[in-house]
Amino acid sequence: MLTLTEFYKKYGVKITTNHNDKMQGLSSVSTACHLNRLCIERALNKATICSHCYAMTMQKRFQNLRKALEKNTEILTSVIIPENDLPRLFSETGFFRFEAFGDLINEIQVVNYFNMAKANAHMKCALWNKNPFIIARAIKKYNLEKPENLVIIGSSYFVNEILPFTKYAFIDKVFTVYDKKYIEENGIEINCGGRSCASCGLCYENKGGKHISEMLK
């Protein structure tokens, strides 16, 4: 396995190790949402959570971030990284996130993420996505098995509406965002927010039930 520095020099893929705020103490790898056709289409629908996308805003504001995510997208969706070249991941918490700024684009990306998680059994990994059909295709095409240390989280498309993802047995948790009015009127219990991922661990340790609820920011 390669160190993060060696991995970056060889492939140009940037692993983020300096997250702030909610993700402080975690590391991650992501692609660019502005290069993802499905992200763009959903962002145009005002009913979707994607229309509130913070990642789109950040990638417009911070050019270095944008360029890094664009390079990540180029490599991670086109090259299946050999086992010996996989990076050794680390973080203060032992938590690692796949896709903090983007989403799945194709099956090759899934292969790379599964392989990274499997090769780093010391890490507790989680993959957020709105495109589980890509995971299903990758599992079938490449005969993949979901790594034991990987939690796959399906993100509901719409605000105030749980998308059950019942046809995908590999989905471990469902993440849904609610607005304040809906929360108050329907007694929704918010179990994500006002805390750090490092001190919570609901997603990365696959505990506390299947549904994760967050208030719209």
NUPA-235083 format. One record per residue (C-alpha): residue number from 1; residue in one letter; x, z, y. Coordinates in steps of 0.25 Angstrom, whole numbers, plus 2048, in hexadecimal, padded with zeros to 3 digits. Each point is the difference from the previous one (the first is absolute). Layout:
BEGIN
+-----+------+-----+-----+-----+
!  nr ! rest !   X !   Z !   Y !
+-----+------+-----+-----+-----+
! NUM !    A !   X !   Z !   Y !
...
+-----+------+-----+-----+-----+
REM end
This chain:
BEGIN
+-----+------+-----+-----+-----+
!  nr ! rest !   X !   Z !   Y !
+-----+------+-----+-----+-----+
!   1 !    M ! 800 ! 800 ! 800 !
!   2 !    L ! 804 ! 7FE ! 80E !
!   3 !    T ! 801 ! 809 ! 80C !
!   4 !    L ! 7F6 ! 7FD ! 80B !
!   5 !    T ! 80C ! 7FB ! 808 !
!   6 !    E ! 805 ! 7F7 ! 7F5 !
!   7 !    F ! 7F1 ! 7FB ! 7FE !
!   8 !    Y ! 7FE ! 7FD ! 80E !
!   9 !    K ! 80E ! 7F8 ! 801 !
!  10 !    K ! 7FC ! 7F8 ! 7F3 !
!  11 !    Y ! 7F2 ! 7FD ! 803 !
!  12 !    G ! 7FD ! 804 ! 80E !
!  13 !    V ! 7F4 ! 809 ! 7FC !
!  14 !    K ! 7FF ! 80C ! 809 !
!  15 !    I ! 7FB ! 80D ! 7F9 !
!  16 !    T ! 7FB ! 809 ! 80B !
!  17 !    T ! 805 ! 80F ! 7FF !
!  18 !    N ! 7FE ! 805 ! 80F !
!  19 !    H ! 7F1 ! 801 ! 800 !
!  20 !    N ! 7FA ! 809 ! 80B !
!  21 !    D ! 7F3 ! 808 ! 802 !
!  22 !    K ! 7F7 ! 800 ! 7F3 !
!  23 !    M ! 80A ! 7F9 ! 7F8 !
!  24 !    Q ! 80C ! 808 ! 804 !
!  25 !    G ! 808 ! 803 ! 7F4 !
!  26 !    L ! 7FC ! 7F4 ! 7F8 !
!  27 !    S ! 806 ! 7F2 ! 7FE !
!  28 !    S ! 7F9 ! 7F3 ! 7FE !
!  29 !    V ! 801 ! 7F1 ! 7FF !
!  30 !    S ! 7F7 ! 7F6 ! 806 !
!  31 !    T ! 7FC ! 7F2 ! 803 !
!  32 !    A ! 7FB ! 7FA ! 80D !
!  33 !    C ! 7F0 ! 800 ! 802 !
!  34 !    H ! 801 ! 7F5 ! 80A !
!  35 !    L ! 805 ! 7F7 ! 7F5 !
!  36 !    N ! 7F5 ! 804 ! 7F6 !
!  37 !    R ! 7F5 ! 7F6 ! 801 !
!  38 !    L ! 7F6 ! 80B ! 7FA !
!  39 !    C ! 804 ! 80A ! 80A !
!  40 !    I ! 7FE ! 7F6 ! 80C !
!  41 !    E ! 7F2 ! 7FC ! 7FA !
!  42 !    R ! 7FC ! 80F ! 7FF !
!  43 !    A ! 805 ! 804 ! 80D !
!  44 !    L ! 7F7 ! 7F5 ! 807 !
!  45 !    N ! 7F3 ! 808 ! 7FA !
!  46 !    K ! 7FD ! 80B ! 809 !
!  47 !    A ! 7F9 ! 808 ! 7F5 !
!  48 !    T ! 80D ! 801 ! 7F8 !
!  49 !    I ! 80A ! 80B ! 802 !
!  50 !    C ! 80A ! 7F5 ! 801 !
!  51 !    S ! 7FB ! 7FD ! 80E !
!  52 !    H ! 806 ! 80D ! 804 !
!  53 !    C ! 80D ! 7FD ! 7FA !
!  54 !    Y ! 80B ! 808 ! 806 !
!  55 !    A ! 80B ! 7F8 ! 7F8 !
!  56 !    M ! 7FC ! 7F3 ! 808 !
!  57 !    T ! 802 ! 807 ! 80D !
!  58 !    M ! 80D ! 806 ! 7FC !
!  59 !    Q ! 806 ! 7F3 ! 7FB !
!  60 !    K ! 7FC ! 7FA ! 80D !
!  61 !    R ! 807 ! 80B ! 808 !
!  62 !    F ! 80C ! 802 ! 7F8 !
!  63 !    Q ! 808 ! 7F3 ! 7FE !
!  64 !    N ! 80B ! 806 ! 7F6 !
!  65 !    L ! 7F5 ! 806 ! 7F7 !
!  66 !    R ! 7F9 ! 7F2 ! 801 !
!  67 !    K ! 80C ! 7F9 ! 7FC !
!  68 !    A ! 804 ! 80A ! 7F4 !
!  69 !    L ! 7F1 ! 7FF ! 7FB !
!  70 !    E ! 801 ! 7F0 ! 800 !
!  71 !    K ! 80D ! 800 ! 7F9 !
!  72 !    N ! 7FA ! 80A ! 7F5 !
!  73 !    T ! 7F4 ! 7F7 ! 7FF !
!  74 !    E ! 809 ! 7F4 ! 7FE !
!  75 !    I ! 808 ! 806 ! 7F4 !
!  76 !    L ! 7F6 ! 80A ! 7FA !
!  77 !    T ! 7F6 ! 7F5 ! 7FE !
!  78 !    S ! 809 ! 7F5 ! 7FB !
!  79 !    V ! 80B ! 806 ! 7F7 !
!  80 !    I ! 7FF ! 809 ! 7F4 !
!  81 !    I ! 80B ! 80A ! 803 !
!  82 !    P ! 809 ! 802 ! 7F3 !
!  83 !    E ! 800 ! 80E ! 7FA !
!  84 !    N ! 80F ! 802 ! 803 !
!  85 !    D ! 7FD ! 7FD ! 80F !
!  86 !    L ! 7F4 ! 809 ! 802 !
!  87 !    P ! 803 ! 80B ! 80B !
!  88 !    R ! 801 ! 80F ! 7FD !
!  89 !    L ! 7F5 ! 806 ! 808 !
!  90 !    F ! 800 ! 80E ! 807 !
!  91 !    S ! 7F9 ! 808 ! 80A !
!  92 !    E ! 800 ! 80F ! 804 !
!  93 !    T ! 7F2 ! 802 ! 7F9 !
!  94 !    G ! 802 ! 7F7 ! 7F4 !
!  95 !    F ! 7F5 ! 7F8 ! 805 !
!  96 !    F ! 801 ! 7F0 ! 802 !
!  97 !    R ! 7F5 ! 7F7 ! 805 !
!  98 !    F ! 7FE ! 7F1 ! 7FD !
!  99 !    E ! 7FA ! 7F9 ! 80C !
! 100 !    A ! 7FF ! 809 ! 80C !
! 101 !    F ! 7FF ! 7F4 ! 809 !
! 102 !    G ! 7FA ! 7F5 ! 7F8 !
! 103 !    D ! 7F9 ! 7FC ! 7F3 !
! 104 !    L ! 802 ! 7F8 ! 7F3 !
! 105 !    I ! 802 ! 7F1 ! 802 !
! 106 !    N ! 803 ! 7FC ! 7F2 !
! 107 !    E ! 804 ! 803 ! 7F1 !
! 108 !    I ! 80F ! 800 ! 802 !
! 109 !    Q ! 7FE ! 80B ! 80A !
! 110 !    V ! 7F9 ! 809 ! 7F6 !
! 111 !    V ! 80B ! 7FD ! 7F6 !
! 112 !    N ! 80A ! 805 ! 80A !
! 113 !    Y ! 7F8 ! 80C ! 803 !
! 114 !    F ! 7FE ! 804 ! 7F2 !
! 115 !    N ! 80E ! 7FE ! 7FC !
! 116 !    M ! 805 ! 808 ! 80C !
! 117 !    A ! 7F7 ! 80C ! 7FC !
! 118 !    K ! 804 ! 7FF ! 7F2 !
! 119 !    A ! 80E ! 800 ! 803 !
! 120 !    N ! 7FF ! 80C ! 809 !
! 121 !    A ! 7F9 ! 80A ! 7F7 !
! 122 !    H ! 805 ! 80C ! 808 !
! 123 !    M ! 7F6 ! 7FB ! 80B !
! 124 !    K ! 7F1 ! 802 ! 802 !
! 125 !    C ! 7FC ! 7F2 ! 805 !
! 126 !    A ! 7F3 ! 7FB ! 805 !
! 127 !    L ! 7FB ! 7F2 ! 803 !
! 128 !    W ! 7F5 ! 7FE ! 80B !
! 129 !    N ! 7F8 ! 7F3 ! 7FF !
! 130 !    K ! 7F3 ! 7F8 ! 802 !
! 131 !    N ! 804 ! 7F5 ! 7F7 !
! 132 !    P ! 7FF ! 806 ! 7F1 !
! 133 !    F ! 7FD ! 7F2 ! 7FB !
! 134 !    I ! 80E ! 7FD ! 803 !
! 135 !    I ! 805 ! 80C ! 7F7 !
! 136 !    A ! 7F6 ! 7FB ! 7F5 !
! 137 !    R ! 806 ! 7F2 ! 800 !
! 138 !    A ! 80E ! 805 ! 800 !
! 139 !    I ! 7FE ! 80A ! 7F4 !
! 140 !    K ! 7FA ! 7F4 ! 7F8 !
! 141 !    K ! 80A ! 7F6 ! 804 !
! 142 !    Y ! 80D ! 808 ! 7FF !
! 143 !    N ! 7FA ! 80A ! 7F5 !
! 144 !    L ! 803 ! 80C ! 809 !
! 145 !    E ! 7FD ! 80F ! 7FE !
! 146 !    K ! 7FD ! 809 ! 80B !
! 147 !    P ! 80C ! 80A ! 802 !
! 148 !    E ! 7FC ! 80E ! 7FD !
! 149 !    N ! 806 ! 805 ! 80D !
! 150 !    L ! 7F7 ! 7F5 ! 808 !
! 151 !    V ! 7F3 ! 804 ! 806 !
! 152 !    I ! 7F8 ! 7F4 ! 804 !
! 153 !    I ! 7F6 ! 802 ! 80C !
! 154 !    G ! 7F5 ! 7F6 ! 803 !
! 155 !    S ! 7FD ! 800 ! 80F !
! 156 !    S ! 7F1 ! 7FE ! 803 !
! 157 !    Y ! 7FE ! 7F4 ! 80A !
! 158 !    F ! 7F5 ! 805 ! 808 !
! 159 !    V ! 7FF ! 80D ! 809 !
! 160 !    N ! 7F6 ! 80A ! 7FA !
! 161 !    E ! 7FF ! 7F8 ! 7F3 !
! 162 !    I ! 807 ! 804 ! 7F3 !
! 163 !    L ! 804 ! 7F4 ! 7F8 !
! 164 !    P ! 800 ! 805 ! 7F2 !
! 165 !    F ! 80A ! 7F6 ! 7F9 !
! 166 !    T ! 7F9 ! 803 ! 7F3 !
! 167 !    K ! 805 ! 7F3 ! 7F9 !
! 168 !    Y ! 80E ! 804 ! 802 !
! 169 !    A ! 804 ! 80B ! 7F6 !
! 170 !    F ! 80E ! 801 ! 806 !
! 171 !    I ! 7FB ! 805 ! 80E !
! 172 !    D ! 802 ! 80F ! 800 !
! 173 !    K ! 7FA ! 804 ! 80D !
! 174 !    V ! 7F7 ! 7FA ! 80B !
! 175 !    F ! 804 ! 802 ! 80F !
! 176 !    T ! 7F4 ! 7FE ! 80A !
! 177 !    V ! 800 ! 802 ! 80F !
! 178 !    Y ! 7F4 ! 806 ! 807 !
! 179 !    D ! 7FC ! 801 ! 80F !
! 180 !    K ! 7FD ! 80D ! 806 !
! 181 !    K ! 7F1 ! 7FE ! 802 !
! 182 !    Y ! 7FE ! 7FC ! 7F1 !
! 183 !    I ! 809 ! 80C ! 7FC !
! 184 !    E ! 7F7 ! 80A ! 808 !
! 185 !    E ! 7F3 ! 7F9 ! 7FB !
! 186 !    N ! 803 ! 7FF ! 7F1 !
! 187 !    G ! 809 ! 80D ! 7FE !
! 188 !    I ! 80C ! 7F8 ! 7FC !
! 189 !    E ! 80C ! 808 ! 7FC !
! 190 !    I ! 80C ! 7FC ! 806 !
! 191 !    N ! 80C ! 802 ! 7F7 !
! 192 !    C ! 80A ! 7F7 ! 807 !
! 193 !    G ! 804 ! 803 ! 80E !
! 194 !    G ! 806 ! 80B ! 809 !
! 195 !    R ! 80B ! 802 ! 7F6 !
! 196 !    S ! 80C ! 7F9 ! 7FB !
! 197 !    C ! 801 ! 7F9 ! 7F3 !
! 198 !    A ! 80C ! 808 ! 7FC !
! 199 !    S ! 7F8 ! 80D ! 800 !
! 200 !    C ! 7F4 ! 7FA ! 7FA !
! 201 !    G ! 804 ! 7F7 ! 7F5 !
! 202 !    L ! 7F2 ! 7FC ! 7FB !
! 203 !    C ! 803 ! 7F2 ! 7FF !
! 204 !    Y ! 80E ! 800 ! 7FB !
! 205 !    E ! 7FE ! 80B ! 7F6 !
! 206 !    N ! 7F2 ! 7FA ! 7FC !
! 207 !    K ! 7F9 ! 80D ! 801 !
! 208 !    G ! 7F3 ! 805 ! 807 !
! 209 !    G ! 7F6 ! 7F6 ! 7FB !
! 210 !    K ! 7FF ! 7F1 ! 801 !
! 211 !    H ! 7FB ! 7FF ! 80E !
! 212 !    I ! 808 ! 801 ! 80D !
! 213 !    S ! 7F9 ! 801 ! 80D !
! 214 !    E ! 806 ! 7FE ! 80E !
! 215 !    M ! 7FA ! 801 ! 80E !
! 216 !    L ! 801 ! 7F3 ! 808 !
! 217 !    K ! 80B ! 802 ! 80B !
+-----+------+-----+-----+-----+
REM end
